[in-house]
Structures are given as C-alpha cells and as structure tokens.
Amino acid sequence: MAEERSSLKVKVQKFGNFLSSMVMPNIGAFIAWGLITALFIPTGFFPNEQFASLVGPMITYLLPLLIGYTGGKLVHDQRGGVIGAIATMGVIVGAPDTPMFLGAMIMGPLSAWVIKQFDHLIEGKIRSGFEMLVNNFSSGIIGGALAIFAYLGIGPAVSALTQVLVAGVDWLLETGLLPLTSILIEPGKILFLNNAINHGILTPLGLEQVQQAGRSVLFLLEANPGPGLGVLLAFMFFGKGIAKQSAPGAIIIHFFGGIHEIYFPYVLMKPMLLLSVILGGMSGVFTLVLMGGGLMAPASPGSIFAITAVTPPEGMAYIANFTAILVAATVSFLISAVVLKRSKDTASDEDVEAATKRMEEMKGKKSSVAGALGASAGAAGTASAAGTFPDDVHKIVFACDAGMGSSAMGASLLSKKVKEAGMDIKVTNSAISSIPADTQIIITQDKLTPRAKDKRPDAYHISVDNFLSSPEYDRLIERLQHGVTEEQSELVEESEANAATGPEEDAPLLTEDNIFINKSFRTKEEAIRFAGDALVKAGYVEPSYVDEMIKREEITTTYMGNDVAIPHGTEEAKKAVLKSGFTVVQVPNGVDFDGEKAKLIFAIAGKDGTHLEILSGIAVICAEQSNVDELVAAKSPKELLDILNSK
C-alpha cells in the first residue's frame, strides 16, 4: 500500500512538472506581454494606442503558440515542437474569444505524441534520399489534420471548460471562499507541487481573468512570499541553533530571490508551522480580494521584484499587493513565534538536516536550494558519477525540475570556480526536460539523475546531495585540470584528514596475512567488523577503532562504486590508530551497502602520509571495473596482492 501511494505521488509530481515545464521556459514572454500591457494600454503608465495594439495578438497567438511548441518539443524534440505549434493554431482559431493556454497544453504534447508514433512506424523503411521529403510532408499532412481536429473539437471544448473554471473562480470570489484555497496550496508547495499549481493551473485561469478585468488575484495565490517570510522571521528572532543562524540568509533567497523552497525545511522541523503558512496564505488572499489586488502576468520566481514588475499601475494595486504580502507575513510570523516560543527543544544542525531529508522524501526528489542550510552549518555533500568522462569539456549543465532558481545558483557557484581555475568552460542551468544536446557533463540531485540519464544518456552525469555544497565542485575542477578521478579525490581527502606529521618507519602496509579470500557476510556491519578486527590483529589499530568504523558507516555509506567499499574510522578514531595499514576482504557474492553490492572491501587505518601513494594506487585500480573484477576473481591472497602490485 505504501509503495502504491509513493508511486501515485511520483506520477502526480511528474505530471504536474510536465504541465509547468510547458509554461516556465516561456515566462519571459509572459512578462514582456505584462509589461507592454502595463505601459501602453489606455490606463497604463504611458498610454499609446499603437504599442497597445501588441497586447491582443500576443495573448491570443504568441503565448499559446509558445506553450504548444514547448509542449511538443518536450515529447519529440524540434519535430514535435513544430507540429505542436501547428495544432495549437487550430485551437486558437477554433475559439478566438478565449486565450487558448489550456488548449495549447493539450494539443502541443498530443500532436507531438502522434507524430512520434508515426516516426516509429516508418523508422528504417524510407529509401535513402527520400528522408527529407517524407519528414516534411508527414509533418504537414499530420499537422494539418490535427489543426482541423483541434479547430472542430478541442478548441470549443476547452473554451467551454475554461468558462466553467473561470465561473468557479468567480463564484469563490463572490462567496468569499477563495482564501480557503490556501489549505491546499500551502501544503502542496512543500510537496514540490508549487510550479504545477502556479503555472499548470492558476496561470491559464489567471490570464483568462486578465482579459476580462486587467488583473488576476490567482497569480498571487501561490507566489505570495508573505507566509514563508513570516516563518523565517520567526526563526530569526525566536529560533535556536543553526535554524536561527541560517534564517537571515534564507530570507534573502526567499524574499528577494523568489525561491520559496528555502523555507520548507523550517516548516517541517515544526509541523505545527503548517498552520502558520496556511493562515498566513489565507489572510493574504483575503486582503487581496478585499482591496482588489492582483497581477497582470505570472510572477516567476515569486520575488518581490517580479511581483512589483507585473503589478498593474492603475488604482490601488500596488498598495493592495504589498499590503497582502505584509498581512500574510505578519500573521505567519505571529503564529510561528508562538509555536517556537512554546517549543522546548532546540533546532540543531541535525534537526535542519533531518527536516530537509523529510521534505525530500515527501517530494520524491532532492532539494537543491535547501542544501544552503546544511552548507551554512559546514555540512559537505556527497557525490557520485556515471558515464564516460569527456576528454575536452566545453559545456557543463546543472539540471533540475524547473531549471530556474536553484540550479541557477549551483551553476553560478561552479562557474566562478571554473573562471578562478582559468578554464574556458561554459557552465549553465536547465530544466531536465530541455537539457541541450551538446551538454557533456550534467549535474543533478541524485534522485533526479535517472531522469537526466533518460534525457541525455550520452553525457557524463554527476549526482550531488545539494547544489550549494562545494566539495563536489572542487573534485570536478581538480579532475578537469589534472585528470584526477572522484574516487582518488575522496580517498586523498580521507587520507589527508587522518594524516599526521612525520614519516613512519618502513613497514608493510598490506601483507598476505591481511588479505581474505572468498568471504560472505549477511550484513555490512558484519563485514566491517570482520575487516576491522583484522586491522586490530595486525597491530594497526586499537580495538576501539572498530566501533568508530561502524559509527562512520552510520553517518554515510563508505561504498565507493564499482563494487568497492572502503570503511574507516571517524575523526575521533585517529587516536586509536597505531600505524598505517590495510586489510582487503574479497566477497565474491557481494554484501549489501545501502542498496549497493560491495565485492571488495578495503579497511583503512591511516596514521601519517606514508600510505598516500598506495591509497592513490587503489583509487586508480578501483576506477576501472575490469580491475575490480580481476581482484574479485583472485583465488589466493598472493594472487590478489600481486594484482594490486602490478597495477
């Protein structure tokens, strides 16, 4: 039952993300339309009849065509985008009195899916030299047929549906029930449905309202930064520990940057704060309805700057919108303050990290911007990579769901490091659905990496815990400059952390007696204790070191990839190290390390820098799967040691 709920949640999130992915790449066009409207319509800042003539065609033709093209391209690249635009023209002309945003969101992907099925049918069946002829005529014929279908059926049907939905919104406004939508919207945001709610549902309906009233309150139902601002202010004044320390920085990202995701972990640290954002949102919506607030176009991201830019100039719109933000923030702040002051526990680093992980589990994906909270506490993320590292790197892309706020921050951070390293590499950000074809390295949150691989399987993929954790970037920069692998970099970091000054007397770091062949274990703890006990028997460490190895594994897995695990002690374990050494345990059938099978276990104890060379050698060997397979197939300790020495 739990798996079914999780599967349903993922499907809902994926569908919502697909809807928003059709709108978000075109937000610039929406803003352009909103600014032209604000400036040049009769009630604008600078009334101009000629310039105002752009307003109608842009909302009737340009914006729906962009959505239809984008939706088609998401399904079947450029060819899908073209036929999506053709079919969208059918719904536009079929219902000229209604902006066909919903129609475009239907016909764009649907048309691309149809042409995609056709392409699969004729694949490999076209004579050489006739490809362009068949492709162009098939697009024209199928596109024309779909445009007629949209004109006769989809356009009128969507127009009727839109009118029903708009009438429903009007009813909520008339009855004063619109504030109740915050009961769904605010928790939905924390489930990472904010873009789906805002751009997949509210934006099309809001633009219909703009046609009638010149503004729409729907654009501020989700984008109002007030509820989140109130929570963060409460933590800044009444919070404790790292939550209090990180709140001011989060306020800047949230209120000015418009990335609302940053406050989600704070709410999840104290679930009672859901009441704060819900009531804050409701009070903000009530204020908007009461004072006649609203925007002329979507505010994306939900920054105070974006909201100001698309606020209509006439009447009391600015006062209404800013008052609604202030009221929402005040209500949220007061309730949050009460919740925090009545709470007796402190918000430690672990609380913030646990809340972030809880949020990620609810979303079904990693949070990128929320990693800033861990970064401010000095936390370092982990990384993994897949694919073949390119020889000549010229383009790196950070990819996330929307490809806007959070991935842009990660791209900015790495871009700075690339410039400081003196390399000419383009670093940019993108939505997963629109990763450029010439991308060589793609950086994503680990739970988003499978989707990125499906989109661009030929690229080199790096998975990270958060976009703001610099150690991953430092390892990448090192590899770009010197060809050092991530496995080497991690091992060297661990070695340096354990290293002390002064050389050790010459002593064997690895002997045949410390190599164990053809072992099997039920759990990774059992395997780690076996390897640790071998270190103790060999005189490398004191018995307490073994317990520290288990503690280190509880912090984060020491599985390195390529069937290799390298368990070792925590920082506290240094004092238990007598001399540097290794044990190697071969487990042909593998032992589970958090979902990964480790067939070769290197247990490490490092006292000084004399073992760095061997660590580097192990890293090089383990980076090649064929070398690991050879070690796993070794039949004796001597054979395994000879392989290590030969490599």
N, C-alpha and C positions, 0 to 999 in steps of 0.2 A: 504493500500500500504506500509506504514511504517513497519507494522508487517511482511509483506511478505519479505521485504528487510532484516529485522532483522533475520527472520527465515533462509533465504538464507545465510546470513553471518555466522550464527551459524553452519549451515551444512558444509559450506566451511571450517570453522575453525576446526570443528570436523573431517572432512575427512583429512585435512592437518595434524592434530595432530596424526591421526591413522597412516598415512604414516611415519611420523618422529618417532613414537613410535616403529616401527619395526627396525629402524636403531640405534637410540640413545642408547638403552641398550647395543649395541654391539660395541660402539665407541672404547672401549679398544682394541678389536680385530683389528679394522682398524688401530689404532695407532701402535699396535705391528707389523702388516704387513708393515706399512710405515717405521718403524724404522729398521726392518730387511732389507728392500729394500735399505734404505739409507746407511746402514753399509756395506752390503756384496755383492751387485751387482758389476760388473766389474768397474763401475765408482764411487763406494761408498767410504766411509772413510777407510774401511778395507776389500778390495776385498777378497772374499772367495767363491770358487765355490761350496763347499759342503753346506755351510749355505745358499748361494743364491738359492739353489735348493728348499728351502721352499717357495720362493716368488710365483711361479706359482701355486702350489696346494692350497695355502692359498686364493688367489684371485679367483681361479676357483671353488674351492669346499667349503672351510671353511666359507668364508664370506657370500656367498649366502645361504648356509645351515643354518647359524645362523639367517639370516634375515627370511628365510622361517619358521624356528622353532618358532622364536619370534612372527611372524605374526599369525601363527596358535594358539599359546598359548594365544594370546590376545583374540581370538574368542572363544576358547573352552579348555582353560587350558592345562594341560600336554598332554592329549589325542589329542587335536588339534595341539599342537606343534609337536608331533611325526609324525602325518600324513602330516603336513605341510612340514616337512623335507623330508619325502619320496617323495612327489610330486615334491618338488624343485629339487630333484636329476634327475627327468625326464627332466626338462627344461635345467639343466646343461649339461646333456649328449646329449640332442637334439640340442644344439647349442654350441659345445665345443669351438668355436673361439671367443665367446663373453661372458664376465663376466655376469652372469645371475642375476643381482641385481633387475632389473625391473621384470624379470620372477619370482623371489622369492617373490617379493612384491605382485604379483598376485596369485600365486599358494598356498602360505602359508595360507592366510586368506580364500581363496576359498575352499581349501581342508578341513580346519577345519569347515567351514560352512556346507559342505556336510556331514561330519561325525556327526556334531551336529544335523542335521535334522534326520539322521538315528537313533541316540540315542533317540531322542524324539519319534520316531515311535515305538521303541521296549521297551520303558520305561514301567515297570510293567508287561511285557509279558514274561520274561525269568524265567524258572524254577530255584528254589533255587539250588545252587551248580554248575550251568552252566554259571554264570556271567563272570568269567574269560575267559572261553573258547569262549564265544560269543564276548566279547570285543576284545580279541586278534585276532581272526580270521577275525572279521569285519574290524579291523584296517588294517590287512594285505591285505585282498581282495580289500577293497575300496582304500587303499593307493596304491596298485599295479596298479589298474585300472587307478587311477588318474595320476600316474607316466607315464604310457604309453600314456595317453591323452596329458600330458604335453610334452612328447618326440615328439609326432607326430604333435601336433598343436601349443601349446603355445610357445615352445622353438623357432622354426623357425620364428613364427610371431613376438615375442619380439625381436629376433635378427634383423629382418628386420626393425622394428620400431626404435630400438636403433641406427642402422646405419643411418637412416633418421635424427634422432635428433642430432647425432654427426655431420653429414654433415651440418645440420643447424647451429650448433655452429661454425664449421669451416668456414662456409660462413660469419657469423657475424665477425669472426676474420679477415678474408681476406678483407672484405669490411670496416673494422674499425668501425663497428656499435655496437660491444659488449658493449662499455661504456653506450649505451642507455638503457641497462637492468637496470641500477640504477634508472631509472624513475619509474620502477615497484617495484624493490627490496626494496629500502629505505622506501617508504610509507608502503609497505607490512610488513616490520618489526614492524612498530608501530601498525599495526593491529594484531600483535601477530601471523603472519604467517611466522616468521623467521625460526623456526625449520622445518616447512613444506617445505619452499622454499629451505633451505640449504640441509636438509637430505632427503626430499622426492623427490626432482627434481634434484638439482645440484650434489649431491653426486654420484648417479648412473652414470650420464653422465661424471662426472669428473673421476671416476675410469676407465671408458672406454678410456678416453683420456690418463690416466696414462699408460695404457697398450701399447699405441702407442708411446707416447712421454716421458714417465718417470715422468711427472708432469702435473698438470692441473690448469689453471687460474681460473676455475669455483669454486674451493674450497675457493677462496678469494673474490668472488663477494659479498657474504653476511657476511662473517666472518671478513672482514677488519674493525678493530676498529677505523680507522682514522676519518671517518665522525663524529661519536659520540664524539670522543676525542676533535675534534675541537670545537664542540658546548659547551662542558663542560669547556674547557679552556676559551672560550669567556665569559661565565658566571662568571668564577672565577676572571677574570680581569675587566669586564665591567658590570656584573650583579649587582643587588641590593637586599637588604633584605635577606630572608632565602635562595633564589636561589643562591646567591653569597656565602653564608656561607656553604651551603651543597655541592657545586660543587667539592671542593678538595676530599672529601670523595667519591663522586660518581665517580671521575676519577680513584681512586684506584680500586673500584669494577668493573668498566667498562674495563679498560685497562689491569690490572693485573689479575683480577678475571675472565674476559671474559664474564660477564653478561651484555649484551648490553641494556637490558630492563631498566636499571637505568637512561638512558638519555632521554627516551621517553617523560616523563612529561615536561622536559625542552623545547623540541621542540614544544609541544602542548601549552605551555604558550605563545609562539610567533609563530603562524602558518607559518609566513614567513621563519622560520628556516628550514622548509621542503626543501626550495631551497638550503640551506646550505648543508644538508646531501646528497641531490641528486647530486649537482655539486661536492661535495667532493667525493662521491662514483664514479661518472663518471671520475673524474680526476685520482682517484686511479686505476680504471680499465684500463684507457688509459696508465698509467705508466707501469702497469703490462704487457700489450700487447706490448708496445714499447720496454721494457727491457727484455722481456722473462721470467717474473716471474711466480710463481705458486707453488703448494704444491704437495706432493706425496700422501697425505691422508687427510681426513677432519680434520679441526682444531676445536675441540669442547671440551669446550666452546671456543669462539673467543678471547682467551687471547694471549698476545704477547708471552707468554711461550709456549703455544700449537702451535702457528704458527712457532716459531723457531724450535720446536722439529720435525716438519714434512716438513721442507724446504729441498729440495734436496741439497746435498753438492757440486755437480759439477757446473761449470760455475759461473755465476753472480747471482745465485738465491737469496742468502741472501741480496745482495745489492739491487736487483730488488724489493723484497718483502718489505724490510724495507723502501726503497725509496717511494714505493707506499703508505705505511701507512703514512709516513711523508707528502707526497704531499696531500693526502686526508685530513689529519688533518689540514694542512696549509690553503688549500682552504676553508674548512668548517669554520675554525677559523676566517679568514678574512671576509667572508660574514656574519657570525654570529656577529662579532664585529660591523660591520656597522649597522646591524639590531638593536642590543641592544643600541648602542650609539644614534641612531635616535629615539629610543622609549623614550617617556617622562614619562611613568608610571613606578611605582616600582613593583618589584616582591615580594609580601608579602607572609606570610605563607598561606593565603587563596588562593593566586594565584597558589602556588605549589599544594595545596590540590585539588583545582578545576581542575587543569591540569591533575592530577593523576586520578581523577574520570572520566574526559572526556576520557582519554586513556582507562580506564576500560570499559566504555560504548562502545567505538569503538571495543574493543576486545571481548566484551561479557563475560568477566571474570575479577576477581580481580587481581591486580598486587601485587606480593609479595615483590619483591626487592624494588620497588618504595616506599614502606612503610618506607624505611630508610629515605626518605626525610622528611616525617612527624615526624619520630622519632627524627630526629635531631632538629626539631623545638619544641620538647617537646610534640608532639601530642600523645594521647593514643587512641588505637583502641578499638573496642567493640567486644564482643564475644557472641556466643550462642552455645548451645549444644543439642544433641538429642541422644536418646538411653538409655540403662541401664548402669550406671557406674559400671565397673567391681570391684569385691571385692579385687582381688590380681593382681595388674597391674605389668606386666613384660616387655611389649613392646608398645612403642608409635611411630607412623609413621607420618611424615609430608609428605603430598602428593600434587603434582601439576601436570601440564601437562607433563612436561619432566622428573621431578624428579631429576634434576641435580643442577644447581646453586642456585636458590632462596630458594627452600625447604631445601637444604643442610645448608644454612645459618640459617634458623629457627631452624633446628634440632640441630645445634651446640650450639645455644643460650640456648635452653631448656636443652640440655644435661649437659651444665655447671651448670645450676641451680639445676638439679637433683643431680649431684655429690656434690654440695655445701650443699644440704639438707641431704646428707648421705644416699640416697636411691639407691638400686641396680635395676635400670630400664633401659632397652636398648632403646635409642632414635635414630631413623634413618630416612632417607628420601627415597621417592619412587615416581615413576610415578603412577598416579591413575590407569592406566591400569595394573599395576603389583604390587599392594599392597599385601604383604604377608598374607597368610591365617590365621596366628596366631596373627595378629595385634589386640590389644584390644582397643586402643584409636587412632583415626585418626584425624589429624588437617589439615584443608583445608581452602582456601579462601571461603567465603560464597557462591559465585556463582558456585564454583566447588563442593560444598558439595553434591548436588543431585547425581552427577556422582559417587562420592565416596561411597555414600549410596547404589547405584545400584550395585557397585562392591563388597562391603563388608557390607551388611545390618545388620549383627550381631554385628558389632563393635560399640563403643561409639564415636560419631562424634562431634568434636568441630569446629565451624566456626569462623574465625577471619577476621578482616579487613586487617591485614598485618602480615607477619611472623616475623617482627622485633619489634613488639610492646609488651613490656614486661608485662604489667598488666595482660593480659590473662594468661601468664605463671605463674605468681605469684599466681593467683587464683587456677590454676590447682595444683601447688605444695602444696598449703595450703589444698586443698581437699585430695590430695594423703596422706598427713601427718596426717590430723586431721578429714577428712570426712566432711569438710565444703563445702556446695554447692556453685555453682557460684552465685545463687540468693542471698544467705546470704552474700557472699563476697562483691558483688556490693552494697548491702544495707548498710553493715557496713562501706564501703568506703565513701558512701554518708553521712552517719551519722557522721563519724569522721570529714569529711570536714566541716560540719555545726556546730560541737560541740564547745562549749566554756568551759572555766574552771569554776568550782564551781557548786555545786548541786542546783537544783531549788526547791522551796518549793513544798511539796506534792500537786499535783493537778491531776485531771483526764485527761489522755491523749486521751481517747476516751470515749464518752458518747453516750447514745441512741439518743440524740438530733442531734448528728453529723453523724448518720447513715441514709442513704436514700435508700429506697427500691423501686424496680420496676420502675426505671427511663429509659428514652430513649432520645437520642440525635442524631442530624443529622451529626455533625462533632466532631472530638476530641477536637477542640478548644472550642466548646460549652460545652463539658463535663468538660474540665479542668477549665473553668471559673466558672461553677456551683460549682465544688468541692472547688476551691479557694475562692469563695465568702462565702462558708460555713465556711472556716477557719477564714475569716475576721469576720463574725457574731459571731463566737465562741470566739473571742478575742485572737486568736493565732497569728495573723499577721496583719500588716497594709495593706490597700488596694493596695499599690504599689506592694506587693508581688505577686498578681495575674498576673500582666503583666510580671513579671520575670519568672513565671511558663510557660507562653506562649513562652517567649524567650528561655527558657531551652529546650522546646519541639522542637523548630526550629533547635537547634544545633544537637540533635539526639533524637530519639524516646525514651520515658520512658516506652515503652511496655516491660515487663519482661518475657513474655512467660506464658503458662498455663492460658490464658485468663485474665491476670492481668496486669494493668498499675499502675505505681507509680509516678505521676507527682509531681514536686517540683521546687523550685526556683533556680536561678543561684547563683554563688558565690557572686554576687553583692546584692543578696536578703537577706543576713544574717542580715543586719541592720534593715530589715523590720519585723523580727521575734520577737514577744513579749514573747512568751512562747512555749514550745513544745506541739505538738498535732497532731491529725489525723482527717480526715474525710473519711468515707467509702461510696462509691456510687455503688449501685448494678444496673447493666444494663443487664437484662436477655437476651435481643435480641442482645446485643453487640454494640459497636461503633468502627468504623474503626480507627486503629492506624497504618497508613502506611502499609496497606495490612493485618494487623492482627486484630482480633476482641477482644476487651477488654470488659469483662463482669463484672469485679470487679475493681474499681478504688480506690486506697488509695492515698489521697492527704496528703503530709507530710510537716510539718514545724518543724525544729529541732533547738533548742536554745542551749542545752547542752547535756551532755551524759546520762541524766536520761531516755531517750527513747530508748537507745540501746537495752535493753532487749526485749522490745515489737517489735522493728524492726527485731531482730533476730527471734522472735517467728513468725512474719508474714512471714519471708523468709522460715522458716521450713514448715509452713502451705501451702504456695503457691507453694512449690516444689512438692507437691502431688496434682495431678489433681483431685483426688476424694474429697479432702478437699475443693478445689476451687468450685467444682460442688455443694457441700453441702452448701457453703456460698451463691452461686448464687440462690439456691433453697429456701433460708430462706424467710419466709413470713412476718417477722416483724423485726424492729431494735433490739428488745430484743433477739429474736431468733438468729440473726446474731452475736450479741455481746456475747451471751452465747457460741456459737460455737467457736468463737475466744478464749474465756477464757478457754474452755475445752481442746483446742488443745495445 
